[in-house]
Amino acid sequence: MTELENLKKKVLYRSNYRGTKEMDILLSRFVNKYINSLSVDDLKKLNEFLDISDDELSNFYLNNKTTEEISNNPISKIFKNFKI
């Protein structure tokens, strides 16, 4: 299995099993939509993005104040504009 395939599997799993059902749904749909169009570097950024807690990601997505600084990169921009 290649690095790309391993990374995709890891990201898919992490997006589906977050802890809160709402973020499971949001992140799994987001990842499923974009995973095949991302480069290895972008997948690595997405994997790091998934390290952020559900509360922080939810607040970020809903334009609420976050306590954690979320980097402004292509992944966070795509996520911010993603609509289910």
Backbone bond lengths (Angstrom), bond angles and torsions (degrees), N, CA, C in turn:
res aa  C-N    CA-C-N  psi(-1)  N-CA   C-N-CA  omega(-1)  CA-C   N-CA-C  phi
1 M - - - 1.446 - - 1.535 108.62 -
2 T 1.310 116.49 138.07 1.457 121.33 -177.72 1.530 110.78 -81.40
3 E 1.331 114.37 166.56 1.469 120.12 177.10 1.523 110.73 -59.25
4 L 1.323 116.44 -40.60 1.463 121.21 -179.80 1.533 110.87 -62.26
5 E 1.319 117.48 -45.84 1.464 121.02 179.76 1.529 111.45 -63.52
6 N 1.336 116.39 -43.30 1.465 120.71 178.59 1.522 111.48 -61.50
7 L 1.314 115.56 -44.30 1.459 120.70 -179.69 1.533 111.04 -64.58
8 K 1.324 116.88 -41.39 1.468 120.14 177.71 1.517 111.20 -61.25
9 K 1.320 117.26 -44.38 1.466 120.80 179.51 1.528 111.13 -62.11
10 K 1.324 115.54 -42.66 1.466 120.03 -179.87 1.529 110.73 -63.24
11 V 1.313 116.62 -46.58 1.465 121.80 -179.12 1.526 110.73 -64.18
12 L 1.324 116.71 -43.01 1.463 119.85 178.41 1.522 110.94 -60.66
13 Y 1.304 116.97 -45.19 1.463 120.57 -179.88 1.530 110.51 -62.51
14 R 1.318 116.19 -48.53 1.474 120.83 -177.08 1.525 111.67 -64.08
15 S 1.315 117.74 -31.56 1.465 119.89 179.91 1.529 111.82 -75.82
16 N 1.314 117.69 -24.86 1.466 121.97 -178.32 1.519 113.90 -88.47
17 Y 1.314 117.72 -22.52 1.466 121.27 -175.08 1.524 110.36 -125.10
18 R 1.326 115.24 73.68 1.450 122.07 -174.26 1.526 113.65 -90.74
19 G 1.298 116.37 -40.89 1.461 119.73 -174.86 1.508 111.34 132.04
20 T 1.329 117.25 -38.26 1.456 119.79 174.63 1.529 107.99 -113.24
21 K 1.306 115.24 139.20 1.461 120.68 -176.98 1.524 111.74 -61.04
22 E 1.315 116.68 -37.54 1.463 120.81 -179.01 1.531 111.28 -61.21
23 M 1.333 115.48 -45.06 1.468 118.58 -179.42 1.520 111.07 -74.94
24 D 1.340 117.92 -30.35 1.469 120.17 173.14 1.519 109.54 -56.52
25 I 1.326 115.95 -47.37 1.463 121.14 -177.76 1.522 111.00 -67.18
26 L 1.320 116.83 -51.29 1.461 121.00 -177.61 1.523 111.88 -60.83
27 L 1.315 116.67 -52.32 1.465 119.53 -175.94 1.525 112.71 -70.74
28 S 1.320 118.36 -36.37 1.466 118.58 179.27 1.524 110.93 -66.15
29 R 1.318 117.14 -39.44 1.473 119.49 177.14 1.521 111.42 -67.42
30 F 1.319 115.93 -40.68 1.465 120.71 177.16 1.526 110.47 -60.09
31 V 1.315 116.17 -50.93 1.464 120.61 -178.04 1.524 110.78 -63.83
32 N 1.311 117.58 -45.64 1.470 120.17 -179.91 1.521 112.44 -59.40
33 K 1.312 116.96 -34.47 1.464 120.37 -179.99 1.539 112.15 -70.52
34 Y 1.332 116.93 -38.69 1.463 119.69 -170.56 1.533 115.89 -107.92
35 I 1.297 118.96 -10.95 1.465 120.50 -169.31 1.528 113.64 -59.09
36 N 1.301 118.00 -37.21 1.467 120.25 -177.05 1.527 113.60 -79.73
37 S 1.308 117.21 -9.43 1.466 119.75 178.91 1.530 112.61 -103.70
38 L 1.335 117.57 0.26 1.466 121.19 -177.73 1.524 111.64 -93.37
39 S 1.314 114.90 144.38 1.454 121.00 174.49 1.531 109.56 -77.06
40 V 1.305 116.40 171.45 1.464 120.79 177.49 1.528 109.95 -59.87
41 D 1.324 117.38 -42.41 1.470 120.90 178.87 1.528 111.53 -62.29
42 D 1.321 116.34 -42.33 1.463 119.49 178.36 1.523 111.25 -67.66
43 L 1.318 117.32 -36.67 1.465 120.19 176.31 1.524 110.96 -63.86
44 K 1.310 116.77 -36.44 1.466 120.27 176.61 1.527 110.21 -65.45
45 K 1.328 116.25 -40.79 1.467 120.05 176.96 1.523 110.25 -65.01
46 L 1.327 116.99 -39.64 1.458 120.85 177.66 1.526 110.48 -64.21
47 N 1.314 117.31 -40.60 1.464 121.16 177.86 1.529 110.57 -61.75
48 E 1.311 117.84 -40.68 1.464 122.00 175.95 1.533 110.60 -67.16
49 F 1.313 116.51 -38.66 1.465 122.41 178.29 1.526 109.98 -59.52
50 L 1.321 116.80 -36.48 1.461 121.77 -179.81 1.524 112.81 -71.31
51 D 1.333 117.90 -9.33 1.464 121.83 174.70 1.530 111.46 -73.62
52 I 1.308 116.91 -18.26 1.461 121.65 -178.48 1.532 108.30 -72.98
53 S 1.320 116.24 140.99 1.467 120.94 -176.83 1.527 111.60 -63.94
54 D 1.315 114.95 156.93 1.464 120.82 178.15 1.526 111.90 -57.61
55 D 1.330 116.26 -43.26 1.470 119.55 -179.82 1.522 111.73 -60.44
56 E 1.318 116.14 -44.80 1.468 119.88 -179.60 1.525 111.50 -65.85
57 L 1.330 116.74 -43.38 1.464 119.69 179.04 1.527 111.30 -65.27
58 S 1.304 116.05 -39.96 1.459 120.10 177.84 1.529 110.96 -62.45
59 N 1.318 116.79 -46.66 1.466 120.76 177.73 1.521 111.55 -62.12
60 F 1.309 117.00 -42.33 1.457 121.84 177.99 1.528 110.22 -60.63
61 Y 1.309 116.67 -47.21 1.466 122.24 -178.24 1.529 111.54 -63.46
62 L 1.330 116.24 -38.43 1.468 121.81 -177.08 1.528 113.45 -89.95
63 N 1.328 116.66 8.26 1.468 122.84 179.92 1.518 113.29 64.85
64 N 1.310 117.32 25.71 1.458 121.26 174.56 1.524 108.82 -89.58
65 K 1.289 116.38 164.34 1.452 121.32 -179.97 1.536 109.98 -66.61
66 T 1.317 115.71 136.73 1.459 120.96 176.84 1.522 109.00 -112.98
67 T 1.314 116.07 149.12 1.460 120.22 177.68 1.516 110.67 -87.45
68 E 1.302 116.71 -17.92 1.461 122.45 -178.71 1.522 109.39 -106.47
69 E 1.293 116.70 140.73 1.463 121.25 177.15 1.531 108.09 -77.81
70 I 1.306 116.64 120.80 1.459 121.54 178.57 1.517 107.20 -103.46
71 S 1.331 114.79 121.23 1.462 119.63 -173.65 1.522 111.27 -62.60
72 N 1.294 114.25 145.86 1.451 121.97 179.70 1.523 107.83 -90.66
73 N 1.322 116.31 90.73 1.448 121.23 179.10 1.530 108.56 -130.15
74 P 1.327 118.19 176.38 1.469 119.21 -177.23 1.534 113.67 -57.52
75 I 1.317 117.75 -34.70 1.465 120.62 -178.88 1.529 110.66 -67.08
76 S 1.322 116.85 -47.64 1.462 119.12 -179.26 1.531 111.11 -65.10
77 K 1.321 117.25 -34.00 1.465 120.55 177.87 1.522 111.41 -67.05
78 I 1.325 116.50 -44.18 1.464 120.33 178.73 1.526 109.88 -63.65
79 F 1.330 116.38 -44.29 1.460 121.02 -179.69 1.533 110.99 -61.51
80 K 1.298 115.70 -44.22 1.473 121.13 -178.12 1.536 111.02 -59.89
81 N 1.327 117.14 -34.40 1.460 121.97 -177.71 1.528 113.91 -95.19
82 F 1.331 116.71 -0.92 1.462 121.50 -177.96 1.530 110.53 -70.97
83 K 1.317 115.67 134.82 1.467 122.03 176.55 1.516 107.85 -123.29
84 I 1.336 114.15 135.63 1.469 118.67 179.69 1.514 109.08 -77.08
